[in-house]
Every structure is written in structure tokens, then in C-alpha cells.
Amino acid sequence: MAIHTKAQALAVIRRAYGPEFADSIAGQLPDRIDPDNDADAELLRRLGLTTEGLAEALGGEL
């Protein structure tokens, strides 16, 4: 189980997609994010955030 803080998630999102995108979704993220939790995973998918997408945006760095 990998639980991340909102700040940790936003740092990765900023690196992957830029500060404008990160800022635009910051208000929609909960304080703690658990990608293994169905509700959190669904929220991330709705925002366009997937493990595969992040890895690709970071050049396989994830």
C-alpha cells in the first residue's frame, strides 16, 4: 500500500506535466492519496493520471 501526501503527488505531477496542470488539479486532490483505494484510483483516472502516463511523461523515471 503506497499512500502519498498531496504535496508528494503534486511534486511528481509538476515534474511530469508542468506547474500549470499541477496547480489546476491541486484543489481536487485529497490530503492523502492511496492509489490502491478504489475511490482515489478513480479520482486519479478522472484527472488523467495513471501510473503508465506518469512514467511515460517522466521518460520511464517513475
PDB file of N, CA, C and O in Angstrom:
ATOM      1  N   MET A   1       0.854  -1.177   0.000  1.00  0.00           N
ATOM      2  CA  MET A   1       0.000   0.000   0.000  1.00  0.00           C
ATOM      3  C   MET A   1       0.900   1.241   0.000  1.00  0.00           C
ATOM      4  O   MET A   1       1.696   1.438   0.918  1.00  0.00           O
ATOM      5  N   ALA A   2       0.771   2.047  -1.002  1.00  0.00           N
ATOM      6  CA  ALA A   2       1.578   3.250  -1.144  1.00  0.00           C
ATOM      7  C   ALA A   2       0.693   4.467  -0.948  1.00  0.00           C
ATOM      8  O   ALA A   2      -0.014   4.877  -1.868  1.00  0.00           O
ATOM      9  N   ILE A   3       0.726   5.036   0.226  1.00  0.00           N
ATOM     10  CA  ILE A   3      -0.056   6.235   0.495  1.00  0.00           C
ATOM     11  C   ILE A   3       0.868   7.437   0.349  1.00  0.00           C
ATOM     12  O   ILE A   3       1.967   7.460   0.903  1.00  0.00           O
ATOM     13  N   HIS A   4       0.415   8.427  -0.398  1.00  0.00           N
ATOM     14  CA  HIS A   4       1.218   9.611  -0.669  1.00  0.00           C
ATOM     15  C   HIS A   4       0.493  10.842  -0.138  1.00  0.00           C
ATOM     16  O   HIS A   4      -0.737  10.888  -0.097  1.00  0.00           O
ATOM     17  N   THR A   5       1.273  11.829   0.263  1.00  0.00           N
ATOM     18  CA  THR A   5       0.659  13.090   0.638  1.00  0.00           C
ATOM     19  C   THR A   5       0.343  13.872  -0.635  1.00  0.00           C
ATOM     20  O   THR A   5       0.886  13.605  -1.707  1.00  0.00           O
ATOM     21  N   LYS A   6      -0.523  14.813  -0.485  1.00  0.00           N
ATOM     22  CA  LYS A   6      -0.882  15.682  -1.607  1.00  0.00           C
ATOM     23  C   LYS A   6       0.365  16.386  -2.136  1.00  0.00           C
ATOM     24  O   LYS A   6       0.535  16.509  -3.349  1.00  0.00           O
ATOM     25  N   ALA A   7       1.232  16.844  -1.249  1.00  0.00           N
ATOM     26  CA  ALA A   7       2.457  17.540  -1.658  1.00  0.00           C
ATOM     27  C   ALA A   7       3.369  16.623  -2.477  1.00  0.00           C
ATOM     28  O   ALA A   7       3.946  17.051  -3.477  1.00  0.00           O
ATOM     29  N   GLN A   8       3.500  15.365  -2.053  1.00  0.00           N
ATOM     30  CA  GLN A   8       4.326  14.415  -2.800  1.00  0.00           C
ATOM     31  C   GLN A   8       3.755  14.195  -4.196  1.00  0.00           C
ATOM     32  O   GLN A   8       4.489  14.213  -5.184  1.00  0.00           O
ATOM     33  N   ALA A   9       2.458  13.990  -4.270  1.00  0.00           N
ATOM     34  CA  ALA A   9       1.816  13.759  -5.562  1.00  0.00           C
ATOM     35  C   ALA A   9       1.978  14.969  -6.476  1.00  0.00           C
ATOM     36  O   ALA A   9       2.287  14.822  -7.659  1.00  0.00           O
ATOM     37  N   LEU A  10       1.771  16.151  -5.936  1.00  0.00           N
ATOM     38  CA  LEU A  10       1.881  17.358  -6.756  1.00  0.00           C
ATOM     39  C   LEU A  10       3.307  17.581  -7.248  1.00  0.00           C
ATOM     40  O   LEU A  10       3.500  18.103  -8.346  1.00  0.00           O
ATOM     41  N   ALA A  11       4.305  17.199  -6.463  1.00  0.00           N
ATOM     42  CA  ALA A  11       5.701  17.338  -6.899  1.00  0.00           C
ATOM     43  C   ALA A  11       5.958  16.474  -8.133  1.00  0.00           C
ATOM     44  O   ALA A  11       6.612  16.917  -9.078  1.00  0.00           O
ATOM     45  N   VAL A  12       5.450  15.250  -8.126  1.00  0.00           N
ATOM     46  CA  VAL A  12       5.620  14.357  -9.278  1.00  0.00           C
ATOM     47  C   VAL A  12       4.830  14.888 -10.474  1.00  0.00           C
ATOM     48  O   VAL A  12       5.332  14.898 -11.598  1.00  0.00           O
ATOM     49  N   ILE A  13       3.609  15.325 -10.233  1.00  0.00           N
ATOM     50  CA  ILE A  13       2.767  15.842 -11.315  1.00  0.00           C
ATOM     51  C   ILE A  13       3.403  17.086 -11.937  1.00  0.00           C
ATOM     52  O   ILE A  13       3.356  17.258 -13.155  1.00  0.00           O
ATOM     53  N   ARG A  14       3.996  17.953 -11.115  1.00  0.00           N
ATOM     54  CA  ARG A  14       4.668  19.150 -11.644  1.00  0.00           C
ATOM     55  C   ARG A  14       5.821  18.764 -12.562  1.00  0.00           C
ATOM     56  O   ARG A  14       5.987  19.344 -13.635  1.00  0.00           O
ATOM     57  N   ARG A  15       6.620  17.781 -12.135  1.00  0.00           N
ATOM     58  CA  ARG A  15       7.749  17.329 -12.959  1.00  0.00           C
ATOM     59  C   ARG A  15       7.254  16.705 -14.265  1.00  0.00           C
ATOM     60  O   ARG A  15       7.846  16.918 -15.323  1.00  0.00           O
ATOM     61  N   ALA A  16       6.176  15.943 -14.185  1.00  0.00           N
ATOM     62  CA  ALA A  16       5.688  15.220 -15.354  1.00  0.00           C
ATOM     63  C   ALA A  16       4.923  16.123 -16.326  1.00  0.00           C
ATOM     64  O   ALA A  16       5.137  16.060 -17.536  1.00  0.00           O
ATOM     65  N   TYR A  17       4.037  16.955 -15.794  1.00  0.00           N
ATOM     66  CA  TYR A  17       3.099  17.693 -16.654  1.00  0.00           C
ATOM     67  C   TYR A  17       3.211  19.209 -16.559  1.00  0.00           C
ATOM     68  O   TYR A  17       2.536  19.928 -17.297  1.00  0.00           O
ATOM     69  N   GLY A  18       4.045  19.695 -15.671  1.00  0.00           N
ATOM     70  CA  GLY A  18       4.226  21.130 -15.543  1.00  0.00           C
ATOM     71  C   GLY A  18       3.409  21.737 -14.418  1.00  0.00           C
ATOM     72  O   GLY A  18       2.421  21.158 -13.965  1.00  0.00           O
ATOM     73  N   PRO A  19       3.835  22.911 -13.975  1.00  0.00           N
ATOM     74  CA  PRO A  19       3.183  23.559 -12.830  1.00  0.00           C
ATOM     75  C   PRO A  19       1.752  24.004 -13.094  1.00  0.00           C
ATOM     76  O   PRO A  19       0.933  24.018 -12.175  1.00  0.00           O
ATOM     77  N   GLU A  20       1.441  24.365 -14.318  1.00  0.00           N
ATOM     78  CA  GLU A  20       0.081  24.834 -14.608  1.00  0.00           C
ATOM     79  C   GLU A  20      -0.927  23.712 -14.405  1.00  0.00           C
ATOM     80  O   GLU A  20      -1.983  23.917 -13.807  1.00  0.00           O
ATOM     81  N   PHE A  21      -0.595  22.524 -14.907  1.00  0.00           N
ATOM     82  CA  PHE A  21      -1.505  21.388 -14.735  1.00  0.00           C
ATOM     83  C   PHE A  21      -1.620  21.021 -13.262  1.00  0.00           C
ATOM     84  O   PHE A  21      -2.719  20.794 -12.756  1.00  0.00           O
ATOM     85  N   ALA A  22      -0.486  20.965 -12.579  1.00  0.00           N
ATOM     86  CA  ALA A  22      -0.499  20.618 -11.153  1.00  0.00           C
ATOM     87  C   ALA A  22      -1.358  21.606 -10.368  1.00  0.00           C
ATOM     88  O   ALA A  22      -2.162  21.209  -9.525  1.00  0.00           O
ATOM     89  N   ASP A  23      -1.183  22.874 -10.649  1.00  0.00           N
ATOM     90  CA  ASP A  23      -1.972  23.887  -9.946  1.00  0.00           C
ATOM     91  C   ASP A  23      -3.460  23.767 -10.263  1.00  0.00           C
ATOM     92  O   ASP A  23      -4.309  24.023  -9.409  1.00  0.00           O
ATOM     93  N   SER A  24      -3.766  23.375 -11.500  1.00  0.00           N
ATOM     94  CA  SER A  24      -5.171  23.297 -11.901  1.00  0.00           C
ATOM     95  C   SER A  24      -5.915  22.148 -11.222  1.00  0.00           C
ATOM     96  O   SER A  24      -7.136  22.214 -11.079  1.00  0.00           O
ATOM     97  N   ILE A  25      -5.211  21.101 -10.803  1.00  0.00           N
ATOM     98  CA  ILE A  25      -5.893  19.967 -10.162  1.00  0.00           C
ATOM     99  C   ILE A  25      -5.651  19.902  -8.657  1.00  0.00           C
ATOM    100  O   ILE A  25      -6.242  19.063  -7.976  1.00  0.00           O
ATOM    101  N   ALA A  26      -4.807  20.757  -8.137  1.00  0.00           N
ATOM    102  CA  ALA A  26      -4.436  20.700  -6.715  1.00  0.00           C
ATOM    103  C   ALA A  26      -5.659  20.723  -5.798  1.00  0.00           C
ATOM    104  O   ALA A  26      -5.699  20.001  -4.802  1.00  0.00           O
ATOM    105  N   GLY A  27      -6.630  21.527  -6.118  1.00  0.00           N
ATOM    106  CA  GLY A  27      -7.824  21.636  -5.288  1.00  0.00           C
ATOM    107  C   GLY A  27      -8.711  20.403  -5.299  1.00  0.00           C
ATOM    108  O   GLY A  27      -9.579  20.252  -4.439  1.00  0.00           O
ATOM    109  N   GLN A  28      -8.501  19.526  -6.265  1.00  0.00           N
ATOM    110  CA  GLN A  28      -9.324  18.324  -6.376  1.00  0.00           C
ATOM    111  C   GLN A  28      -8.707  17.111  -5.677  1.00  0.00           C
ATOM    112  O   GLN A  28      -9.366  16.084  -5.511  1.00  0.00           O
ATOM    113  N   LEU A  29      -7.449  17.232  -5.270  1.00  0.00           N
ATOM    114  CA  LEU A  29      -6.766  16.104  -4.637  1.00  0.00           C
ATOM    115  C   LEU A  29      -6.989  16.106  -3.125  1.00  0.00           C
ATOM    116  O   LEU A  29      -6.980  17.165  -2.497  1.00  0.00           O
ATOM    117  N   PRO A  30      -7.188  14.936  -2.547  1.00  0.00           N
ATOM    118  CA  PRO A  30      -7.296  14.854  -1.084  1.00  0.00           C
ATOM    119  C   PRO A  30      -5.914  15.023  -0.443  1.00  0.00           C
ATOM    120  O   PRO A  30      -4.896  14.970  -1.133  1.00  0.00           O
ATOM    121  N   ASP A  31      -5.881  15.224   0.868  1.00  0.00           N
ATOM    122  CA  ASP A  31      -4.605  15.413   1.574  1.00  0.00           C
ATOM    123  C   ASP A  31      -3.731  14.168   1.536  1.00  0.00           C
ATOM    124  O   ASP A  31      -2.504  14.266   1.511  1.00  0.00           O
ATOM    125  N   ARG A  32      -4.359  13.004   1.531  1.00  0.00           N
ATOM    126  CA  ARG A  32      -3.637  11.736   1.437  1.00  0.00           C
ATOM    127  C   ARG A  32      -4.234  10.930   0.298  1.00  0.00           C
ATOM    128  O   ARG A  32      -5.453  10.814   0.173  1.00  0.00           O
ATOM    129  N   ILE A  33      -3.356  10.372  -0.535  1.00  0.00           N
ATOM    130  CA  ILE A  33      -3.800   9.658  -1.721  1.00  0.00           C
ATOM    131  C   ILE A  33      -3.283   8.222  -1.660  1.00  0.00           C
ATOM    132  O   ILE A  33      -2.085   7.986  -1.504  1.00  0.00           O
ATOM    133  N   ASP A  34      -4.190   7.283  -1.783  1.00  0.00           N
ATOM    134  CA  ASP A  34      -3.835   5.872  -1.803  1.00  0.00           C
ATOM    135  C   ASP A  34      -4.274   5.293  -3.152  1.00  0.00           C
ATOM    136  O   ASP A  34      -5.456   5.002  -3.339  1.00  0.00           O
ATOM    137  N   PRO A  35      -3.337   5.121  -4.094  1.00  0.00           N
ATOM    138  CA  PRO A  35      -3.707   4.622  -5.415  1.00  0.00           C
ATOM    139  C   PRO A  35      -4.342   3.230  -5.388  1.00  0.00           C
ATOM    140  O   PRO A  35      -4.996   2.831  -6.351  1.00  0.00           O
ATOM    141  N   ASP A  36      -4.151   2.488  -4.287  1.00  0.00           N
ATOM    142  CA  ASP A  36      -4.770   1.164  -4.165  1.00  0.00           C
ATOM    143  C   ASP A  36      -6.219   1.241  -3.697  1.00  0.00           C
ATOM    144  O   ASP A  36      -6.944   0.248  -3.755  1.00  0.00           O
ATOM    145  N   ASN A  37      -6.644   2.409  -3.237  1.00  0.00           N
ATOM    146  CA  ASN A  37      -8.028   2.633  -2.820  1.00  0.00           C
ATOM    147  C   ASN A  37      -8.853   2.929  -4.071  1.00  0.00           C
ATOM    148  O   ASN A  37      -8.483   3.792  -4.867  1.00  0.00           O
ATOM    149  N   ASP A  38      -9.955   2.228  -4.247  1.00  0.00           N
ATOM    150  CA  ASP A  38     -10.758   2.373  -5.465  1.00  0.00           C
ATOM    151  C   ASP A  38     -11.202   3.808  -5.716  1.00  0.00           C
ATOM    152  O   ASP A  38     -11.146   4.279  -6.852  1.00  0.00           O
ATOM    153  N   ALA A  39     -11.637   4.504  -4.685  1.00  0.00           N
ATOM    154  CA  ALA A  39     -12.118   5.878  -4.862  1.00  0.00           C
ATOM    155  C   ALA A  39     -10.972   6.806  -5.274  1.00  0.00           C
ATOM    156  O   ALA A  39     -11.144   7.638  -6.164  1.00  0.00           O
ATOM    157  N   ASP A  40      -9.821   6.671  -4.642  1.00  0.00           N
ATOM    158  CA  ASP A  40      -8.672   7.503  -5.010  1.00  0.00           C
ATOM    159  C   ASP A  40      -8.196   7.180  -6.426  1.00  0.00           C
ATOM    160  O   ASP A  40      -7.873   8.079  -7.202  1.00  0.00           O
ATOM    161  N   ALA A  41      -8.155   5.886  -6.754  1.00  0.00           N
ATOM    162  CA  ALA A  41      -7.727   5.479  -8.089  1.00  0.00           C
ATOM    163  C   ALA A  41      -8.667   6.032  -9.156  1.00  0.00           C
ATOM    164  O   ALA A  41      -8.211   6.480 -10.208  1.00  0.00           O
ATOM    165  N   GLU A  42      -9.957   6.006  -8.898  1.00  0.00           N
ATOM    166  CA  GLU A  42     -10.931   6.549  -9.842  1.00  0.00           C
ATOM    167  C   GLU A  42     -10.750   8.054 -10.005  1.00  0.00           C
ATOM    168  O   GLU A  42     -10.813   8.561 -11.126  1.00  0.00           O
ATOM    169  N   LEU A  43     -10.529   8.771  -8.919  1.00  0.00           N
ATOM    170  CA  LEU A  43     -10.283  10.210  -8.990  1.00  0.00           C
ATOM    171  C   LEU A  43      -9.056  10.487  -9.850  1.00  0.00           C
ATOM    172  O   LEU A  43      -9.097  11.357 -10.721  1.00  0.00           O
ATOM    173  N   LEU A  44      -7.977   9.767  -9.621  1.00  0.00           N
ATOM    174  CA  LEU A  44      -6.755   9.968 -10.403  1.00  0.00           C
ATOM    175  C   LEU A  44      -7.006   9.695 -11.884  1.00  0.00           C
ATOM    176  O   LEU A  44      -6.523  10.436 -12.741  1.00  0.00           O
ATOM    177  N   ARG A  45      -7.752   8.645 -12.189  1.00  0.00           N
ATOM    178  CA  ARG A  45      -8.086   8.343 -13.591  1.00  0.00           C
ATOM    179  C   ARG A  45      -8.910   9.472 -14.217  1.00  0.00           C
ATOM    180  O   ARG A  45      -8.657   9.872 -15.353  1.00  0.00           O
ATOM    181  N   ARG A  46      -9.894   9.984 -13.476  1.00  0.00           N
ATOM    182  CA  ARG A  46     -10.723  11.081 -13.996  1.00  0.00           C
ATOM    183  C   ARG A  46      -9.880  12.318 -14.280  1.00  0.00           C
ATOM    184  O   ARG A  46     -10.180  13.085 -15.195  1.00  0.00           O
ATOM    185  N   LEU A  47      -8.830  12.506 -13.498  1.00  0.00           N
ATOM    186  CA  LEU A  47      -7.938  13.651 -13.703  1.00  0.00           C
ATOM    187  C   LEU A  47      -6.900  13.381 -14.791  1.00  0.00           C
ATOM    188  O   LEU A  47      -6.098  14.253 -15.124  1.00  0.00           O
ATOM    189  N   GLY A  48      -6.921  12.173 -15.338  1.00  0.00           N
ATOM    190  CA  GLY A  48      -5.981  11.817 -16.392  1.00  0.00           C
ATOM    191  C   GLY A  48      -4.639  11.342 -15.885  1.00  0.00           C
ATOM    192  O   GLY A  48      -3.650  11.359 -16.617  1.00  0.00           O
ATOM    193  N   LEU A  49      -4.600  10.914 -14.625  1.00  0.00           N
ATOM    194  CA  LEU A  49      -3.339  10.494 -14.013  1.00  0.00           C
ATOM    195  C   LEU A  49      -3.316   8.983 -13.837  1.00  0.00           C
ATOM    196  O   LEU A  49      -4.084   8.423 -13.054  1.00  0.00           O
ATOM    197  N   THR A  50      -2.435   8.343 -14.569  1.00  0.00           N
ATOM    198  CA  THR A  50      -2.235   6.909 -14.426  1.00  0.00           C
ATOM    199  C   THR A  50      -0.750   6.655 -14.220  1.00  0.00           C
ATOM    200  O   THR A  50       0.085   7.482 -14.588  1.00  0.00           O
ATOM    201  N   THR A  51      -0.427   5.525 -13.637  1.00  0.00           N
ATOM    202  CA  THR A  51       0.982   5.173 -13.441  1.00  0.00           C
ATOM    203  C   THR A  51       1.704   5.138 -14.774  1.00  0.00           C
ATOM    204  O   THR A  51       2.824   5.635 -14.898  1.00  0.00           O
ATOM    205  N   GLU A  52       1.059   4.550 -15.768  1.00  0.00           N
ATOM    206  CA  GLU A  52       1.671   4.452 -17.091  1.00  0.00           C
ATOM    207  C   GLU A  52       1.897   5.827 -17.703  1.00  0.00           C
ATOM    208  O   GLU A  52       2.958   6.095 -18.268  1.00  0.00           O
ATOM    209  N   GLY A  53       0.905   6.691 -17.589  1.00  0.00           N
ATOM    210  CA  GLY A  53       1.021   8.041 -18.132  1.00  0.00           C
ATOM    211  C   GLY A  53       2.108   8.846 -17.451  1.00  0.00           C
ATOM    212  O   GLY A  53       2.866   9.557 -18.110  1.00  0.00           O
ATOM    213  N   LEU A  54       2.187   8.737 -16.131  1.00  0.00           N
ATOM    214  CA  LEU A  54       3.236   9.451 -15.399  1.00  0.00           C
ATOM    215  C   LEU A  54       4.614   8.935 -15.784  1.00  0.00           C
ATOM    216  O   LEU A  54       5.536   9.722 -15.997  1.00  0.00           O
ATOM    217  N   ALA A  55       4.759   7.612 -15.873  1.00  0.00           N
ATOM    218  CA  ALA A  55       6.058   7.036 -16.249  1.00  0.00           C
ATOM    219  C   ALA A  55       6.468   7.506 -17.638  1.00  0.00           C
ATOM    220  O   ALA A  55       7.629   7.847 -17.866  1.00  0.00           O
ATOM    221  N   GLU A  56       5.522   7.524 -18.559  1.00  0.00           N
ATOM    222  CA  GLU A  56       5.825   7.978 -19.914  1.00  0.00           C
ATOM    223  C   GLU A  56       6.218   9.466 -19.924  1.00  0.00           C
ATOM    224  O   GLU A  56       7.182   9.855 -20.583  1.00  0.00           O
ATOM    225  N   ALA A  57       5.466  10.281 -19.190  1.00  0.00           N
ATOM    226  CA  ALA A  57       5.759  11.719 -19.138  1.00  0.00           C
ATOM    227  C   ALA A  57       7.107  12.000 -18.493  1.00  0.00           C
ATOM    228  O   ALA A  57       7.759  12.997 -18.805  1.00  0.00           O
ATOM    229  N   LEU A  58       7.521  11.118 -17.592  1.00  0.00           N
ATOM    230  CA  LEU A  58       8.812  11.291 -16.914  1.00  0.00           C
ATOM    231  C   LEU A  58       9.934  10.521 -17.611  1.00  0.00           C
ATOM    232  O   LEU A  58      11.040  10.425 -17.080  1.00  0.00           O
ATOM    233  N   GLY A  59       9.660   9.982 -18.778  1.00  0.00           N
ATOM    234  CA  GLY A  59      10.675   9.261 -19.524  1.00  0.00           C
ATOM    235  C   GLY A  59      11.073   7.950 -18.861  1.00  0.00           C
ATOM    236  O   GLY A  59      12.237   7.553 -18.910  1.00  0.00           O
ATOM    237  N   GLY A  60      10.107   7.276 -18.242  1.00  0.00           N
ATOM    238  CA  GLY A  60      10.368   5.986 -17.577  1.00  0.00           C
ATOM    239  C   GLY A  60      11.013   6.126 -16.225  1.00  0.00           C
ATOM    240  O   GLY A  60      11.478   5.135 -15.662  1.00  0.00           O
ATOM    241  N   GLU A  61      11.057   7.325 -15.685  1.00  0.00           N
ATOM    242  CA  GLU A  61      11.744   7.611 -14.428  1.00  0.00           C
ATOM    243  C   GLU A  61      10.966   7.193 -13.188  1.00  0.00           C
ATOM    244  O   GLU A  61      11.544   7.121 -12.104  1.00  0.00           O
ATOM    245  N   LEU A  62       9.693   6.921 -13.313  1.00  0.00           N
ATOM    246  CA  LEU A  62       8.829   6.645 -12.158  1.00  0.00           C
ATOM    247  C   LEU A  62       9.190   5.374 -11.457  1.00  0.00           C
ATOM    248  O   LEU A  62       8.551   5.012 -10.469  1.00  0.00           O
TER     249      LEU A  62
END
